[in-house]
Amino acid sequence: MEPLTPPLALPPSAVTPDEKMLGIVMHVLCLVGFPILGPLIVWLVKKDSSSYLDQQGRELLNFQLSYLLYGFVSFLLCFILIGVPLLIVVGVATVVLTIIGIVRASEGNVYRFPLTIRLL
């Protein structure tokens, strides 16, 4: 079982305003149609210069890849009709959790998304 403490070892006051803004931008890119490519580009460019953005990017990419997989499985289950409500739940959860991630990023925290497969 994973610990309940956030993965970020830095206090939120150690996160610069530019890092907070880029953290918010990564989440907003997910909402406007770039769920994997947008955060991936920001993460690849900034991961070596900021531990906050490295952790933020990893969490966000793991979340997006996990929920993409959940959406794909739900789509396949549409042929036996259980997938339709699952697709709705996955879609709503993705939007709501991304908004929570935006709020946490604006506070300078890394949000650990629930039900996420840790790939990175």
Buried (B, 14 or more C-beta within 10 A) or exposed (E): EEEEEEEBEBEEEEBEEEBBEBBBBBBBBBBEEBBBEBBBBBBEEBBEEBBBBBBBBBBBBBBBBBBBEBBEEBBEBEEEEEBEEBBEEBBEBBEEBBEBBBEBBEEBBBBBBEEBEEEE
